[in-house]
Amino acid sequence: MGRYVIRRLLQMIPVFFGTTLLIFLMVNVMGDPIAGLCGDRQCDPATAARLRAEFGLDKPVWQQYATYMGNVFTGDFGTAFNGQKVTELMGTAFPITIRLTIVAIVFEIVIGITLGVLTGLRRGRPIDTTVLILTLVVISVPTFVTGLLLQLLLGVEWGVIKPSVSSEAPVDELIVPGLVLASVSLAYVTRLTRTSIAENARADYVRTAVAKGLPRRRVVVRHLLRNSLIPVVTFIGTDVGALMGGAIVTERIFNIHGVGYQLYQGILRQNSQTVVGFVTVLVLVFLAANLIVDLLYAVLDPRIRYA
């Protein structure tokens, strides 16, 4: 196991550098970030040259990237064009988005897996057909439509929730936004669990467990569900980073000042330091989530061993 972890960590190094380089190059071709610092008027040449020198934009792109990565390893993600440290923006944005992501993941696990198990064990019955139709509708409807509809009904018409989340973003205010964020993934988890349960229910080891006279609950939980969760865990693990990075729409609808909000503001204002800094952290989240998922395989299926 230890050798496997070390090997995976070594494999992450080129992935990390390659991904951050690609993002760095993409952000640098978005446009001239200096142009937005002078408001509606165009910066005069002297001011533009001074600002480029101040933010290091007068150097070649490869040198800018090398300088940025050198600073990253010291914990310095740069300074936004408004003079605020990117780490300060991260300190306020990431805790909010992490809470939102945890709420979304809980919905995926509790509702998605539960519905998947119920429909997988009752394949072809009315509950199976109903859940399949509902999940297809959820997948078909865009997230912003679901978010705006719930905000209008629950927040404006019925007054059940606040239409806009407060700046502190407590967990109780993130329940509905978390459900909106998790809606599409929840539907996929339900369908994936259903398919996996239905396939493994016909496996020999399940028939053997039933023939031995084991209680149905133990057969389902100990044998059937445990082996069926491998593809589900893979999806949820990779979805963690996707939820954190893809929360832009949900955070805009409910006015949540998290990672998605900061990325949106950074792209809108062509603030390359902010965008690259946040995406760098999200890349690390993706890599860590994938490593944890791989290690969980051995927990779910004892037949899997890492040399």
C-alpha positions as CSV (number, residue, x, y, z in Angstrom):
1,M,0.0,0.0,0.0
2,G,2.8,2.4,0.9
3,R,4.6,1.8,-2.4
4,Y,1.4,2.4,-4.3
5,V,0.7,5.7,-2.5
6,I,4.2,6.9,-3.3
7,R,3.9,5.8,-6.9
8,R,0.6,7.7,-7.2
9,L,2.0,10.8,-5.6
10,L,4.9,10.8,-8.1
11,Q,2.4,10.4,-11.0
12,M,0.6,13.5,-9.7
13,I,3.6,15.7,-10.1
14,P,3.6,15.9,-14.0
15,V,-0.2,16.1,-13.9
16,F,-0.1,19.0,-11.5
17,F,2.5,20.9,-13.5
18,G,0.9,20.2,-16.8
19,T,-2.6,21.2,-15.7
20,T,-1.4,24.4,-14.0
21,L,0.6,25.3,-17.1
22,L,-2.4,24.8,-19.3
23,I,-4.6,27.0,-17.1
24,F,-1.9,29.6,-16.9
25,L,-1.6,29.8,-20.7
26,M,-5.4,29.9,-21.1
27,V,-5.8,32.7,-18.6
28,N,-3.0,34.7,-20.2
29,V,-4.7,34.7,-23.6
30,M,-8.1,35.9,-22.2
31,G,-7.0,39.5,-23.0
32,D,-5.0,42.3,-21.5
33,P,-5.7,42.4,-17.8
34,I,-4.2,45.9,-17.5
35,A,-6.9,47.3,-19.8
36,G,-9.5,46.9,-17.1
37,L,-7.5,48.6,-14.3
38,C,-8.0,52.1,-15.8
39,G,-11.8,51.9,-15.9
40,D,-13.6,53.0,-19.1
41,R,-10.6,54.9,-20.3
42,Q,-7.6,53.4,-21.9
43,C,-4.5,53.4,-19.8
44,D,-1.7,55.8,-21.0
45,P,1.4,54.0,-22.1
46,A,3.5,55.0,-19.1
47,T,0.8,53.8,-16.6
48,A,0.3,50.6,-18.5
49,A,4.1,49.9,-18.5
50,R,4.3,50.6,-14.8
51,L,1.4,48.3,-14.0
52,R,2.9,45.5,-16.1
53,A,6.2,45.8,-14.4
54,E,4.5,45.9,-11.0
55,F,2.6,42.7,-11.6
56,G,5.4,41.0,-13.6
57,L,3.4,41.0,-16.8
58,D,6.2,42.5,-18.8
59,K,8.2,39.2,-18.6
60,P,7.9,36.2,-21.0
61,V,5.0,33.8,-20.2
62,W,7.4,31.0,-19.3
63,Q,9.2,33.2,-16.8
64,Q,5.9,34.4,-15.3
65,Y,4.8,30.7,-14.9
66,A,8.2,29.8,-13.3
67,T,8.0,32.7,-10.9
68,Y,4.4,31.9,-10.0
69,M,5.1,28.2,-9.3
70,G,8.1,29.2,-7.2
71,N,5.9,31.4,-5.1
72,V,3.2,28.8,-4.9
73,F,5.5,26.4,-3.1
74,T,6.1,29.1,-0.5
75,G,2.4,29.6,0.0
76,D,2.2,32.8,-2.0
77,F,-0.5,32.7,-4.7
78,G,0.1,36.3,-5.8
79,T,-1.8,39.5,-5.4
80,A,-5.1,40.4,-7.0
81,F,-5.2,43.6,-9.1
82,N,-7.1,45.3,-6.3
83,G,-4.1,44.8,-4.0
84,Q,-5.7,42.0,-1.9
85,K,-3.7,38.8,-1.4
86,V,-5.2,35.8,-3.2
87,T,-4.7,33.7,-0.1
88,E,-7.0,36.1,1.8
89,L,-9.7,35.6,-0.9
90,M,-9.2,31.9,-0.6
91,G,-9.5,32.1,3.2
92,T,-13.0,33.6,2.9
93,A,-14.2,31.7,-0.2
94,F,-13.1,28.1,0.3
95,P,-14.7,27.5,3.7
96,I,-18.0,28.6,2.3
97,T,-17.7,26.4,-0.8
98,I,-16.5,23.4,1.3
99,R,-19.6,23.6,3.4
100,L,-21.7,23.9,0.3
101,T,-19.9,20.9,-1.3
102,I,-20.3,18.8,1.9
103,V,-24.1,19.5,1.9
104,A,-24.3,18.5,-1.7
105,I,-22.2,15.3,-1.2
106,V,-24.5,14.3,1.8
107,F,-27.5,14.6,-0.5
108,E,-25.8,12.5,-3.1
109,I,-24.9,9.8,-0.7
110,V,-28.1,9.7,1.4
111,I,-30.7,10.2,-1.2
112,G,-28.9,9.0,-4.3
113,I,-27.6,5.7,-2.9
114,T,-30.9,5.0,-1.0
115,L,-33.0,5.5,-4.1
116,G,-30.5,3.5,-6.2
117,V,-30.7,0.5,-3.8
118,L,-34.5,0.6,-3.6
119,T,-34.9,0.7,-7.4
120,G,-32.2,-1.8,-8.0
121,L,-33.8,-4.3,-5.7
122,R,-37.2,-3.6,-7.3
123,R,-36.2,-3.4,-11.0
124,G,-39.2,-3.1,-13.3
125,R,-41.7,-2.2,-10.6
126,P,-43.6,1.1,-10.4
127,I,-41.1,2.7,-7.9
128,D,-38.3,1.8,-10.3
129,T,-40.1,3.4,-13.3
130,T,-41.1,6.5,-11.3
131,V,-37.5,7.2,-10.0
132,L,-36.1,6.6,-13.5
133,I,-38.5,9.2,-14.9
134,L,-37.8,11.7,-12.1
135,T,-34.0,11.4,-12.5
136,L,-34.3,11.8,-16.2
137,V,-36.2,15.0,-15.7
138,V,-33.6,16.3,-13.2
139,I,-30.8,15.5,-15.6
140,S,-32.6,17.2,-18.5
141,V,-33.4,20.5,-16.6
142,P,-30.4,22.9,-16.4
143,T,-29.1,23.7,-13.0
144,F,-29.8,27.4,-13.3
145,V,-33.5,26.6,-14.0
146,T,-33.8,24.4,-10.9
147,G,-32.0,27.0,-8.8
148,L,-34.2,29.9,-9.9
149,L,-37.4,27.9,-9.6
150,L,-36.6,26.8,-6.0
151,Q,-35.5,30.3,-5.1
152,L,-38.7,31.7,-6.5
153,L,-41.0,29.2,-4.9
154,L,-39.3,28.6,-1.5
155,G,-37.8,32.0,-1.1
156,V,-40.1,34.5,-2.7
157,E,-43.5,33.0,-2.9
158,W,-43.6,30.8,0.2
159,G,-41.0,32.4,2.4
160,V,-39.5,29.1,3.6
161,I,-35.9,30.1,3.0
162,K,-34.0,33.3,2.4
163,P,-33.8,34.1,-1.3
164,S,-30.2,35.2,-0.8
165,V,-27.6,33.5,1.5
166,S,-26.0,35.8,4.1
167,S,-22.3,36.6,4.0
168,E,-21.6,34.1,6.8
169,A,-23.3,31.3,4.9
170,P,-24.3,29.0,7.8
171,V,-25.1,25.4,7.0
172,D,-28.9,25.8,7.4
173,E,-28.9,28.4,4.7
174,L,-26.9,26.2,2.3
175,I,-29.4,23.3,2.4
176,V,-31.4,24.4,-0.7
177,P,-28.3,25.6,-2.6
178,G,-26.6,22.3,-1.8
179,L,-29.6,20.4,-3.1
180,V,-29.5,22.5,-6.3
181,L,-25.8,21.9,-6.7
182,A,-26.2,18.2,-6.1
183,S,-29.3,17.7,-8.2
184,V,-27.8,16.4,-11.5
185,S,-25.1,14.4,-9.7
186,L,-27.7,13.0,-7.3
187,A,-29.7,11.7,-10.3
188,Y,-26.5,10.1,-11.8
189,V,-25.7,8.5,-8.5
190,T,-29.2,7.0,-8.2
191,R,-29.0,5.5,-11.7
192,L,-25.4,4.3,-11.3
193,T,-26.3,2.6,-7.9
194,R,-29.5,1.1,-9.4
195,T,-27.6,-0.4,-12.4
196,S,-24.8,-1.8,-10.2
197,I,-27.2,-3.3,-7.6
198,A,-29.3,-4.9,-10.3
199,E,-26.3,-6.5,-12.0
200,N,-24.6,-7.8,-8.8
201,A,-27.9,-9.1,-7.5
202,R,-27.6,-11.9,-10.0
203,A,-24.0,-12.7,-9.1
204,D,-22.9,-16.1,-7.7
205,Y,-21.7,-14.8,-4.4
206,V,-25.2,-13.2,-3.7
207,R,-26.9,-16.5,-4.6
208,T,-24.5,-18.4,-2.3
209,A,-25.2,-16.0,0.6
210,V,-29.0,-16.4,0.1
211,A,-28.6,-20.2,-0.1
212,K,-26.7,-20.2,3.2
213,G,-29.8,-18.7,4.8
214,L,-28.2,-15.3,5.7
215,P,-30.8,-12.6,6.6
216,R,-31.8,-10.5,3.6
217,R,-30.5,-7.3,5.3
218,R,-27.1,-8.8,5.8
219,V,-27.0,-10.0,2.2
220,V,-27.8,-6.6,0.8
221,V,-25.7,-4.5,3.1
222,R,-22.7,-6.7,3.7
223,H,-22.3,-8.4,0.3
224,L,-24.4,-6.8,-2.4
225,L,-24.1,-3.1,-1.5
226,R,-20.5,-3.2,-0.6
227,N,-19.4,-4.6,-4.0
228,S,-21.8,-2.4,-5.9
229,L,-20.5,0.9,-4.4
230,I,-17.1,0.8,-6.3
231,P,-18.4,2.7,-9.4
232,V,-20.5,5.0,-7.2
233,V,-17.5,5.9,-5.0
234,T,-15.5,6.6,-8.2
235,F,-18.2,9.0,-9.4
236,I,-18.6,10.8,-6.1
237,G,-14.9,11.1,-5.5
238,T,-14.3,12.8,-8.9
239,D,-17.5,14.8,-8.4
240,V,-16.0,16.5,-5.3
241,G,-13.7,18.7,-7.3
242,A,-16.4,19.2,-10.0
243,L,-18.9,20.5,-7.4
244,M,-16.4,22.9,-5.9
245,G,-15.3,24.3,-9.3
246,G,-18.7,24.1,-10.9
247,A,-20.6,26.0,-8.2
248,I,-20.4,29.2,-10.1
249,V,-24.1,29.0,-11.3
250,T,-25.5,28.0,-7.9
251,E,-23.4,30.6,-6.0
252,R,-24.5,33.3,-8.4
253,I,-28.2,32.5,-8.0
254,F,-28.1,32.5,-4.2
255,N,-25.5,35.2,-3.8
256,I,-22.9,32.9,-2.1
257,H,-19.5,34.4,-2.0
258,G,-17.5,31.2,-2.4
259,V,-15.0,29.8,-4.9
260,G,-17.5,30.1,-7.9
261,Y,-18.2,33.7,-7.1
262,Q,-14.5,34.6,-6.9
263,L,-13.7,32.7,-10.1
264,Y,-16.6,34.6,-11.9
265,Q,-15.3,37.9,-10.7
266,G,-11.8,37.0,-11.6
267,I,-12.8,36.0,-15.2
268,L,-15.1,39.0,-15.5
269,R,-12.3,41.5,-14.5
270,Q,-9.5,39.5,-16.2
271,N,-7.8,39.1,-12.9
272,S,-5.4,36.3,-13.9
273,Q,-3.8,36.0,-10.4
274,T,-7.1,35.2,-8.8
275,V,-8.2,32.7,-11.5
276,V,-4.9,30.8,-11.6
277,G,-4.6,30.7,-7.8
278,F,-8.1,29.3,-7.3
279,V,-7.8,26.8,-10.1
280,T,-4.4,25.6,-8.8
281,V,-6.0,24.7,-5.5
282,L,-8.9,23.0,-7.3
283,V,-6.4,20.9,-9.2
284,L,-4.9,19.7,-5.9
285,V,-8.4,18.9,-4.7
286,F,-9.1,16.8,-7.8
287,L,-5.8,14.9,-7.4
288,A,-6.3,14.3,-3.7
289,A,-9.9,13.1,-4.3
290,N,-8.8,10.6,-6.9
291,L,-6.1,9.2,-4.6
292,I,-8.6,8.7,-1.8
293,V,-11.0,7.0,-4.1
294,D,-8.3,4.6,-5.3
295,L,-7.5,3.7,-1.7
296,L,-11.2,3.2,-0.8
297,Y,-11.3,0.4,-3.5
298,A,-9.4,-1.9,-1.2
299,V,-11.7,-1.1,1.7
300,L,-14.9,-1.9,-0.4
301,D,-13.4,-5.0,-2.2
302,P,-10.9,-7.1,-0.2
303,R,-9.9,-8.8,-3.5
304,I,-8.2,-5.5,-4.5
305,R,-4.6,-5.3,-3.2
306,Y,-2.0,-2.6,-4.0
307,A,1.5,-3.7,-4.3
